[in-house]
């Protein structure tokens, strides 16, 4: 099996989400640097969950991804975003959609441990929901996602074609817990939302290079 290749990209969140899964698919890790802040909605979320005026005045683009889950706020220099292209039939692949997410979560945890963040726990059970988890991604906990001391560190989503799975993951070096609720409807009291765990910028940015090596580790 061909080793995973690290591909660095830089564009808006909308441009990146619009990229197709390559055919034929190759094992790649896309390390994406966003050029502008974006509020990214899950594929099934309604447009009316967004306060469009608040997004407009704050210069935040509203984007829809093709994978499920709740809204995610992405701000340049505050978040690390990677996509893993996992070709069908390769190590880590499964017809069970949850297993590749756990496979990725285990390897992200390994990469974090290599830079000293060794307390991360990989969620292997059923989806854990809260009052707001359908609205806000980081308020719930799904397969493969990581927590530290109960706070969510890494969110993961997935979309598939017959050629491959595209596993999307992100983690934060900084997070304004008051901002996301201002951009959403209905009104959300920030105190009722769980705040994501954050790690220093140097740690957050070091993980993708280490993750490439972890992805090639035999199962």
ABEGO torsion letter per residue (X at the ends): XBBBBBBBBBBBAAAAAABBBBOBBBBBBBBBBBABBBBBBBAABBAAABBAAAAAAAGBBBBBBABBEBBBBBBBGABBBBBBBBBBGBBGBBABAAAAAAAAAAAAAAAAAAAGBAABBBBABBBBBBAAAAABAAABBBBGBBBBGGBBABBBBBBBBAABBBBBBBBBABBBAAAAAAABOBBBBAAABBBBBBBBAAAAAAAAAAAAAAAABBX
